[in-house]
Amino acid sequence: MPNRRDFPAGTPAAASLASLPAQGLHAAETKSRWPICVFTKPLNSMSFDEMASALAEAGFDGVEATVRKGGNVSPADAAEKLPEMQQAMRKHGLEITLITTDIGGMNDPHRATVLQTAADLGISRFRMRYGKYDHKQPIAHQLDQWKQQFGSLADYCGKIGVQALYQNHAGENYLGASLWDLDRVLTDVSPDNLGVVYDIRHAQVEGGMSWPVTWRMIQPRVRMLYVKDFKWIDGRVANVPLGDGLVSQKFFDAVQASDLKCPISLHEEYLDHRDPALVPKHLEAMSTDLKTLQKRLGIES
C-alpha cells in the first residue's frame, strides 16, 4: 500500500494524505486498492445524469455499465451513446469501470464498434458473453474450441488496449462454473488481455466448502471481483442482501490478505430489475450493500 513517503512533498496527493488521520489514511489506501463500482442493470430507466448523480451520492467510485441488448447502451448505438454515458459519469466524479457485453469472440457483429469505442474513451475492461456447453459434444473438444476462440480475442484485445474478462457463473451449462475448466481454457492466454472476473456468489454456490481451493488456483488470472450474496431455499438458490446469506467473511479476509489490487463490482440482484417503479428501492439497497461491503473489507466510510 502507498504511504505518505510515496508522494513528493508539496504535491496535491501528499497534502491530501497528510490531512488524513491514521484511520482515515488506511481507509483511503484500502479504497484505492479496491475501487468499488456497481452493476447498473436495475437502473436502465434512469437518464445517465440521474444515474450518475444518485450513485455518486451513494459513495460509489464507478459503474459497470451494460452495453448489450436491453442495456444502458445498445451495441449498435455504442459509438454515439457510450461517450454520452461517460460524460455524465465524469460530471459526477465517477468512471465507467467496466462494460458488460454480449461479445464472446471475434465473430460478434458489434465487436469492433463497441470495443474500439471503449478503447478510444479509455474504458479498459469489458465482460464477455458466457460460453455454454453442448451436452451432446465431448467436453475436451469444446474446451479446445474455446481455447482457440479466447486466444484470438485476447490477441485482438492486446492490440487495441482493452481487457476482456470472463465471469464464472454457476450452473451445469456454463463454462467456468467449476473454474477448473476455465483455467484450462486460459492456460496460454495473458490475463492482462483476457482475465477472470471472479464472482464469489457463483463460486460458493458451486464450490460449497471447497471454493477456497479454486480461488487459490484462479487468483493469478483474476483482474476484477464481483460481490453479491445468496441463500439456499427449498433446494434453490435465492439472491439476498449482502451479509444476509452464505457468502463467507473468509473470502473477504482472503482478498485482504492477497496482493490483489483490482476493482470490485457490487451486484444487487435480489429485487426485480425489470420494474422501473423499484428504482428508489434499488438505490437504497445498493447503498446499504455498499456499506456492508466496505465493512467486510475493512473500509470504514
Secondary structure, DSSP 8 states (H G I E B T S, - for coil): ---GGGS-TTSHHHHHHHTS-HHHHHHHHHHHHS-EEEE-GGGTTS-HHHHHHHHHHHT-SEEEEEBSTTSSB-GGGHHHHHHHHHHHHHHTT-EEEEEE----STT-TTHHHHHHHHHHHT--EEE----B--TTS-HHHHHHHHHHHHHHHHHHHHHHT-EEEEE---STTBTTSSSHHHHHHTTTS-TTTEEEEEEHHHHHHHHTT-HHHHHHHHGGGEEEEEE-EEEEETTEEEEE-TTSSS--HHHHHHHHHS-----EEE---SS-TT-GGGHHHHHHHHHHHHHHHHHHTT---
